[in-house]
């Protein structure tokens, strides 16, 4: 069992169910690999696409790292005061809108394939 599977197995209740479901949804895409970073699961192909973050009250936030470049036509993603990343929080497995999540993931993967990520951070000398 790898580090991400261990992370998921250690959770309880709805968090565990949601994590497992979203993990499978993400890793079913060709070339998408999970890796534990900053103590949470990140998913990447050429660069980091998204991560799964446990939140208070047994929720899981699916966060897209380049969300400011996504269309968000589905209206799912919220910035919560963040400039680049946006996410959606799920508290129950049955509230996950499968089609909408699939569309956002596909757009994020297309962005990762077609436009290389470049950091907007200022470089210090």
C-alpha positions, 0 to 999 in steps of 0.5 A: 500500500502506498502513502496515499492509500494509507492516508485514505485508510486512516480516515473514518466515515464519510471522509474515507468514502469521499476520499476513496471515491475522488481518488479513484475518479482522479487516478482513472485518468491516464497518466494521473499519479497520486503523491502525498505532499504536505501531508495530503494527497496531490494528483499530477500529470505534468504538474500538480493538478489538484489535491484532496484536503480534509476539512472540519465537520468531516468534509473533503475539499477537492482543490484545483491548483490552476483554477484561476485559469479554468472556466468554472462553467459548472459553478462548483469552484469557490476561491474562499479568498484565495487568488489561484486555487479554488475548490469544492467541499463535499460532506457526503458521498451522494452529494458529489455531482459526477458529471460536473466533477468529471468536466472540471477534471478534464479541463484541468488535465487539458490545461496541464497538457496544453499550457505549461505551468509557470510560477507567478512568484517573484524571483528573489536574487 
